[in-house]
Amino acid sequence: MGTTTGEKELATKMIQIQSKRFYLDVKENRRGRFIKVAEIASDGRRSQIFLALSTAAELRDYLSSFSDFYASLGPPNPDHLPEDGKLKSEMMIKDNRRYYLDLKENARGRFLRVSQTISRGGPRSQIAIPAQGMIEFRDALTDLLVEFGTDDGGFKGELPEGKHMRVDNKNFYFDIGQNNRGIYMRISEVKTNFRTAITVPEKSWGRFRDIFADYCDKMKDGSDKTSGGGPESPPGGGAK
Protein backbone atom coordinates (compact mmCIF):
# COMPACT_ATOMS: atom_id res chain seq x y z
CA MET A 1 0.00 0.00 0.00
CA GLY A 2 2.97 2.31 -0.46
CA THR A 3 3.29 4.94 -3.18
CA THR A 4 2.82 3.47 -6.65
CA THR A 5 2.32 4.77 -10.16
CA GLY A 6 -1.32 5.25 -11.08
CA GLU A 7 -2.16 6.27 -7.52
CA LYS A 8 -4.90 8.86 -7.03
CA GLU A 9 -5.62 11.01 -3.99
CA LEU A 10 -9.37 11.14 -3.32
CA ALA A 11 -9.58 13.20 -0.13
CA THR A 12 -7.42 14.59 2.64
CA LYS A 13 -7.89 15.89 6.17
CA MET A 14 -5.42 17.72 8.39
CA ILE A 15 -5.71 17.91 12.16
CA GLN A 16 -3.43 19.69 14.62
CA ILE A 17 -2.92 17.95 17.97
CA GLN A 18 -0.62 19.86 20.29
CA SER A 19 2.62 20.48 18.35
CA LYS A 20 1.94 17.77 15.74
CA ARG A 21 0.10 17.82 12.44
CA PHE A 22 -1.58 14.69 11.10
CA TYR A 23 -2.60 14.27 7.47
CA LEU A 24 -5.18 11.59 6.63
CA ASP A 25 -5.19 10.95 2.88
CA VAL A 26 -7.62 8.60 1.13
CA LYS A 27 -5.83 7.14 -1.89
CA GLU A 28 -6.65 4.65 -4.61
CA ASN A 29 -4.50 2.38 -6.75
CA ARG A 30 -5.09 -0.80 -8.75
CA ARG A 31 -5.46 -2.80 -5.53
CA GLY A 32 -8.18 -0.61 -4.06
CA ARG A 33 -8.53 2.24 -1.62
CA PHE A 34 -6.58 2.91 1.55
CA ILE A 35 -5.71 5.69 3.99
CA LYS A 36 -2.21 7.06 4.44
CA VAL A 37 -1.68 8.66 7.86
CA ALA A 38 1.30 11.01 8.05
CA GLU A 39 2.55 12.59 11.28
CA ILE A 40 4.62 15.80 11.06
CA ALA A 41 6.43 16.69 14.28
CA SER A 42 7.26 20.26 15.32
CA ASP A 43 10.86 19.79 14.13
CA GLY A 44 9.67 18.64 10.69
CA ARG A 45 10.29 14.92 11.21
CA ARG A 46 7.80 12.82 9.27
CA SER A 47 6.47 9.32 9.90
CA GLN A 48 3.58 7.48 8.29
CA ILE A 49 1.51 4.31 8.25
CA PHE A 50 -0.91 2.84 5.69
CA LEU A 51 -4.35 1.45 6.53
CA ALA A 52 -6.80 -0.52 4.41
CA LEU A 53 -10.28 1.00 4.80
CA SER A 54 -11.45 -2.03 6.81
CA THR A 55 -8.41 -1.65 9.09
CA ALA A 56 -9.11 2.07 9.45
CA ALA A 57 -12.63 1.17 10.64
CA GLU A 58 -11.14 -1.23 13.18
CA LEU A 59 -8.73 1.48 14.36
CA ARG A 60 -11.67 3.88 14.65
CA ASP A 61 -13.40 1.42 17.01
CA TYR A 62 -10.27 0.92 19.08
CA LEU A 63 -9.80 4.70 19.40
CA SER A 64 -13.17 4.82 21.17
CA SER A 65 -12.20 2.11 23.67
CA PHE A 66 -8.75 3.65 24.25
CA SER A 67 -10.38 7.06 24.82
CA ASP A 68 -12.79 5.59 27.37
CA PHE A 69 -9.90 3.89 29.15
CA TYR A 70 -7.82 7.08 29.09
CA ALA A 71 -10.74 9.04 30.58
CA SER A 72 -10.91 6.56 33.48
CA LEU A 73 -7.26 7.10 34.45
CA GLY A 74 -6.15 9.42 37.20
CA PRO A 75 -3.61 12.19 36.60
CA PRO A 76 -0.09 11.08 35.57
CA ASN A 77 2.34 10.35 38.37
CA PRO A 78 5.96 10.83 37.17
CA ASP A 79 7.21 8.91 40.22
CA HIS A 80 5.21 5.77 39.36
CA LEU A 81 5.43 5.25 35.61
CA PRO A 82 4.58 1.78 34.19
CA GLU A 83 7.71 -0.36 33.91
CA ASP A 84 7.44 -0.69 30.12
CA GLY A 85 5.50 2.54 29.72
CA LYS A 86 2.39 0.70 28.48
CA LEU A 87 -1.04 1.32 30.00
CA LYS A 88 -3.15 -0.65 27.50
CA SER A 89 -2.37 -2.57 24.30
CA GLU A 90 -4.25 -4.11 21.35
CA MET A 91 -3.29 -5.65 18.01
CA MET A 92 -4.83 -5.65 14.53
CA ILE A 93 -3.96 -8.02 11.66
CA LYS A 94 -4.59 -7.36 7.98
CA ASP A 95 -3.11 -9.79 5.43
CA ASN A 96 0.67 -9.74 6.04
CA ARG A 97 0.59 -6.61 8.18
CA ARG A 98 0.32 -6.30 11.93
CA TYR A 99 -0.60 -3.16 13.80
CA TYR A 100 0.28 -2.71 17.47
CA LEU A 101 -1.70 -0.14 19.47
CA ASP A 102 -0.07 0.89 22.74
CA LEU A 103 -1.35 3.58 25.08
CA LYS A 104 1.88 4.68 26.73
CA GLU A 105 3.04 7.07 29.41
CA ASN A 106 6.43 8.70 29.83
CA ALA A 107 7.82 11.85 31.40
CA ARG A 108 6.27 13.96 28.61
CA GLY A 109 2.75 12.59 29.05
CA ARG A 110 0.41 9.96 27.61
CA PHE A 111 0.07 9.02 23.96
CA LEU A 112 -1.18 6.25 21.66
CA ARG A 113 1.57 4.66 19.58
CA VAL A 114 0.35 2.92 16.41
CA SER A 115 3.06 0.69 14.89
CA GLN A 116 2.85 -1.11 11.54
CA THR A 117 5.00 -4.13 10.71
CA ILE A 118 5.14 -6.56 7.80
CA SER A 119 5.31 -10.24 8.75
CA ARG A 120 7.98 -11.16 6.20
CA GLY A 121 10.42 -8.50 7.27
CA GLY A 122 10.61 -4.90 6.17
CA PRO A 123 10.82 -1.64 8.08
CA ARG A 124 8.66 -0.87 11.10
CA SER A 125 6.77 2.40 10.89
CA GLN A 126 4.81 4.16 13.59
CA ILE A 127 2.97 7.31 14.59
CA ALA A 128 2.25 8.67 18.08
CA ILE A 129 -1.07 10.40 18.81
CA PRO A 130 -1.21 12.55 21.99
CA ALA A 131 -3.83 10.96 24.24
CA GLN A 132 -5.84 14.18 24.48
CA GLY A 133 -6.30 14.10 20.70
CA MET A 134 -7.56 10.53 20.25
CA ILE A 135 -11.21 11.61 19.96
CA GLU A 136 -10.39 14.32 17.41
CA PHE A 137 -8.34 11.81 15.40
CA ARG A 138 -11.17 9.25 15.58
CA ASP A 139 -13.73 11.79 14.39
CA ALA A 140 -11.58 12.80 11.40
CA LEU A 141 -11.15 9.13 10.50
CA THR A 142 -14.90 8.55 10.86
CA ASP A 143 -15.69 11.41 8.47
CA LEU A 144 -13.55 9.77 5.77
CA LEU A 145 -15.06 6.32 6.39
CA VAL A 146 -18.58 7.75 6.15
CA GLU A 147 -17.70 9.23 2.76
CA PHE A 148 -15.74 6.32 1.29
CA GLY A 149 -17.07 3.27 3.14
CA THR A 150 -15.17 0.54 4.97
CA ASP A 151 -14.70 -1.92 2.10
CA ASP A 152 -11.15 -2.21 0.79
CA GLY A 153 -12.37 -2.48 -2.80
CA GLY A 154 -13.78 1.01 -2.59
CA PHE A 155 -17.18 2.63 -2.61
CA LYS A 156 -19.27 1.09 -5.40
CA GLY A 157 -22.61 2.84 -5.06
CA GLU A 158 -24.87 5.17 -3.12
CA LEU A 159 -24.86 3.41 0.24
CA PRO A 160 -26.38 4.85 3.45
CA GLU A 161 -24.13 6.74 5.84
CA GLY A 162 -22.77 5.01 8.91
CA LYS A 163 -24.52 5.54 12.25
CA HIS A 164 -23.33 5.62 15.86
CA MET A 165 -25.23 4.92 19.07
CA ARG A 166 -24.02 5.11 22.66
CA VAL A 167 -25.74 3.06 25.38
CA ASP A 168 -24.35 3.39 28.91
CA ASN A 169 -20.61 2.66 28.57
CA LYS A 170 -20.88 1.01 25.14
CA ASN A 171 -20.55 2.46 21.64
CA PHE A 172 -22.29 0.80 18.69
CA TYR A 173 -21.23 1.58 15.12
CA PHE A 174 -23.31 0.62 12.07
CA ASP A 175 -21.35 0.73 8.80
CA ILE A 176 -22.64 -0.25 5.36
CA GLY A 177 -20.07 -1.75 3.00
CA GLN A 178 -19.95 -3.45 -0.36
CA ASN A 179 -17.65 -6.08 -1.87
CA ASN A 180 -17.75 -8.62 -4.68
CA ARG A 181 -20.24 -10.72 -2.68
CA GLY A 182 -22.69 -7.85 -2.24
CA ILE A 183 -23.74 -5.28 0.35
CA TYR A 184 -23.42 -5.88 4.09
CA MET A 185 -23.80 -4.16 7.45
CA ARG A 186 -20.95 -4.25 9.95
CA ILE A 187 -22.13 -3.77 13.55
CA SER A 188 -19.34 -3.03 16.02
CA GLU A 189 -19.70 -2.98 19.81
CA VAL A 190 -16.97 -1.09 21.64
CA LYS A 191 -16.39 -0.48 25.33
CA THR A 192 -13.39 -0.25 27.60
CA ASN A 193 -11.11 -3.30 27.16
CA PHE A 194 -13.56 -4.94 24.75
CA ARG A 195 -14.40 -4.84 21.05
CA THR A 196 -16.40 -7.17 18.83
CA ALA A 197 -18.16 -6.96 15.47
CA ILE A 198 -20.56 -8.92 13.29
CA THR A 199 -21.25 -8.68 9.55
CA VAL A 200 -24.84 -9.07 8.29
CA PRO A 201 -25.36 -9.65 4.52
CA GLU A 202 -28.02 -7.43 2.95
CA LYS A 203 -30.12 -10.43 1.89
CA SER A 204 -30.73 -11.29 5.55
CA TRP A 205 -31.54 -7.77 6.81
CA GLY A 206 -35.30 -8.35 6.52
CA ARG A 207 -35.15 -11.56 8.54
CA PHE A 208 -32.77 -9.93 11.02
CA ARG A 209 -35.26 -7.04 11.43
CA ASP A 210 -38.22 -9.43 11.86
CA ILE A 211 -36.48 -11.43 14.60
CA PHE A 212 -35.44 -8.24 16.39
CA ALA A 213 -38.99 -6.81 16.13
CA ASP A 214 -40.44 -10.11 17.41
CA TYR A 215 -38.26 -9.94 20.52
CA CYS A 216 -39.21 -6.27 21.04
CA ASP A 217 -42.92 -7.21 20.86
CA LYS A 218 -42.49 -10.16 23.24
CA MET A 219 -40.61 -8.05 25.79
CA LYS A 220 -43.28 -5.35 25.52
CA ASP A 221 -46.04 -7.95 26.01
CA GLY A 222 -44.20 -9.36 29.01
CA SER A 223 -43.79 -5.89 30.45
CA ASP A 224 -47.52 -5.17 29.98
CA LYS A 225 -48.46 -8.40 31.78
CA THR A 226 -46.07 -7.66 34.62
CA SER A 227 -47.58 -4.21 35.07
CA GLY A 228 -51.12 -5.62 35.18
CA GLY A 229 -52.16 -5.45 31.53
CA GLY A 230 -55.82 -5.00 30.61
CA PRO A 231 -58.96 -6.76 31.94
CA GLU A 232 -59.38 -10.40 31.02
CA SER A 233 -62.09 -11.30 28.49
CA PRO A 234 -65.06 -13.30 29.89
CA PRO A 235 -65.29 -17.00 28.98
CA GLY A 236 -66.53 -17.48 25.46
CA GLY A 237 -65.03 -14.23 24.25
CA GLY A 238 -66.73 -10.98 23.41
CA ALA A 239 -68.66 -9.85 20.36
CA LYS A 240 -66.80 -9.98 17.09
C-alpha positions in Angstrom: 0.0 0.0 0.0 3.0 2.3 -0.5 3.3 4.9 -3.2 2.8 3.5 -6.6 2.3 4.8 -10.2 -1.3 5.3 -11.1 -2.2 6.3 -7.5 -4.9 8.9 -7.0 -5.6 11.0 -4.0 -9.4 11.1 -3.3 -9.6 13.2 -0.1 -7.4 14.6 2.6 -7.9 15.9 6.2 -5.4 17.7 8.4 -5.7 17.9 12.2 -3.4 19.7 14.6 -2.9 18.0 18.0 -0.6 19.9 20.3 2.6 20.5 18.3 1.9 17.8 15.7 0.1 17.8 12.4 -1.6 14.7 11.1 -2.6 14.3 7.5 -5.2 11.6 6.6 -5.2 10.9 2.9 -7.6 8.6 1.1 -5.8 7.1 -1.9 -6.7 4.6 -4.6 -4.5 2.4 -6.8 -5.1 -0.8 -8.8 -5.5 -2.8 -5.5 -8.2 -0.6 -4.1 -8.5 2.2 -1.6 -6.6 2.9 1.5 -5.7 5.7 4.0 -2.2 7.1 4.4 -1.7 8.7 7.9 1.3 11.0 8.0 2.6 12.6 11.3 4.6 15.8 11.1 6.4 16.7 14.3 7.3 20.3 15.3 10.9 19.8 14.1 9.7 18.6 10.7 10.3 14.9 11.2 7.8 12.8 9.3 6.5 9.3 9.9 3.6 7.5 8.3 1.5 4.3 8.2 -0.9 2.8 5.7 -4.3 1.4 6.5 -6.8 -0.5 4.4 -10.3 1.0 4.8 -11.4 -2.0 6.8 -8.4 -1.7 9.1 -9.1 2.1 9.5 -12.6 1.2 10.6 -11.1 -1.2 13.2 -8.7 1.5 14.4 -11.7 3.9 14.7 -13.4 1.4 17.0 -10.3 0.9 19.1 -9.8 4.7 19.4 -13.2 4.8 21.2 -12.2 2.1 23.7 -8.7 3.6 24.3 -10.4 7.1 24.8 -12.8 5.6 27.4 -9.9 3.9 29.2 -7.8 7.1 29.1 -10.7 9.0 30.6 -10.9 6.6 33.5 -7.3 7.1 34.4 -6.2 9.4 37.2 -3.6 12.2 36.6 -0.1 11.1 35.6 2.3 10.3 38.4 6.0 10.8 37.2 7.2 8.9 40.2 5.2 5.8 39.4 5.4 5.3 35.6 4.6 1.8 34.2 7.7 -0.4 33.9 7.4 -0.7 30.1 5.5 2.5 29.7 2.4 0.7 28.5 -1.0 1.3 30.0 -3.2 -0.7 27.5 -2.4 -2.6 24.3 -4.2 -4.1 21.4 -3.3 -5.7 18.0 -4.8 -5.6 14.5 -4.0 -8.0 11.7 -4.6 -7.4 8.0 -3.1 -9.8 5.4 0.7 -9.7 6.0 0.6 -6.6 8.2 0.3 -6.3 11.9 -0.6 -3.2 13.8 0.3 -2.7 17.5 -1.7 -0.1 19.5 -0.1 0.9 22.7 -1.3 3.6 25.1 1.9 4.7 26.7 3.0 7.1 29.4 6.4 8.7 29.8 7.8 11.8 31.4 6.3 14.0 28.6 2.8 12.6 29.0 0.4 10.0 27.6 0.1 9.0 24.0 -1.2 6.2 21.7 1.6 4.7 19.6 0.3 2.9 16.4 3.1 0.7 14.9 2.8 -1.1 11.5 5.0 -4.1 10.7 5.1 -6.6 7.8 5.3 -10.2 8.7 8.0 -11.2 6.2 10.4 -8.5 7.3 10.6 -4.9 6.2 10.8 -1.6 8.1 8.7 -0.9 11.1 6.8 2.4 10.9 4.8 4.2 13.6 3.0 7.3 14.6 2.3 8.7 18.1 -1.1 10.4 18.8 -1.2 12.6 22.0 -3.8 11.0 24.2 -5.8 14.2 24.5 -6.3 14.1 20.7 -7.6 10.5 20.3 -11.2 11.6 20.0 -10.4 14.3 17.4 -8.3 11.8 15.4 -11.2 9.2 15.6 -13.7 11.8 14.4 -11.6 12.8 11.4 -11.1 9.1 10.5 -14.9 8.5 10.9 -15.7 11.4 8.5 -13.5 9.8 5.8 -15.1 6.3 6.4 -18.6 7.7 6.1 -17.7 9.2 2.8 -15.7 6.3 1.3 -17.1 3.3 3.1 -15.2 0.5 5.0 -14.7 -1.9 2.1 -11.1 -2.2 0.8 -12.4 -2.5 -2.8 -13.8 1.0 -2.6 -17.2 2.6 -2.6 -19.3 1.1 -5.4 -22.6 2.8 -5.1 -24.9 5.2 -3.1 -24.9 3.4 0.2 -26.4 4.8 3.4 -24.1 6.7 5.8 -22.8 5.0 8.9 -24.5 5.5 12.2 -23.3 5.6 15.9 -25.2 4.9 19.1 -24.0 5.1 22.7 -25.7 3.1 25.4 -24.4 3.4 28.9 -20.6 2.7 28.6 -20.9 1.0 25.1 -20.5 2.5 21.6 -22.3 0.8 18.7 -21.2 1.6 15.1 -23.3 0.6 12.1 -21.4 0.7 8.8 -22.6 -0.3 5.4 -20.1 -1.8 3.0 -19.9 -3.5 -0.4 -17.6 -6.1 -1.9 -17.7 -8.6 -4.7 -20.2 -10.7 -2.7 -22.7 -7.8 -2.2 -23.7 -5.3 0.3 -23.4 -5.9 4.1 -23.8 -4.2 7.4 -21.0 -4.2 9.9 -22.1 -3.8 13.5 -19.3 -3.0 16.0 -19.7 -3.0 19.8 -17.0 -1.1 21.6 -16.4 -0.5 25.3 -13.4 -0.2 27.6 -11.1 -3.3 27.2 -13.6 -4.9 24.7 -14.4 -4.8 21.0 -16.4 -7.2 18.8 -18.2 -7.0 15.5 -20.6 -8.9 13.3 -21.2 -8.7 9.6 -24.8 -9.1 8.3 -25.4 -9.7 4.5 -28.0 -7.4 3.0 -30.1 -10.4 1.9 -30.7 -11.3 5.5 -31.5 -7.8 6.8 -35.3 -8.3 6.5 -35.1 -11.6 8.5 -32.8 -9.9 11.0 -35.3 -7.0 11.4 -38.2 -9.4 11.9 -36.5 -11.4 14.6 -35.4 -8.2 16.4 -39.0 -6.8 16.1 -40.4 -10.1 17.4 -38.3 -9.9 20.5 -39.2 -6.3 21.0 -42.9 -7.2 20.9 -42.5 -10.2 23.2 -40.6 -8.1 25.8 -43.3 -5.3 25.5 -46.0 -8.0 26.0 -44.2 -9.4 29.0 -43.8 -5.9 30.4 -47.5 -5.2 30.0 -48.5 -8.4 31.8 -46.1 -7.7 34.6 -47.6 -4.2 35.1 -51.1 -5.6 35.2 -52.2 -5.5 31.5 -55.8 -5.0 30.6 -59.0 -6.8 31.9 -59.4 -10.4 31.0 -62.1 -11.3 28.5 -65.1 -13.3 29.9 -65.3 -17.0 29.0 -66.5 -17.5 25.5 -65.0 -14.2 24.2 -66.7 -11.0 23.4 -68.7 -9.8 20.4 -66.8 -10.0 17.1 
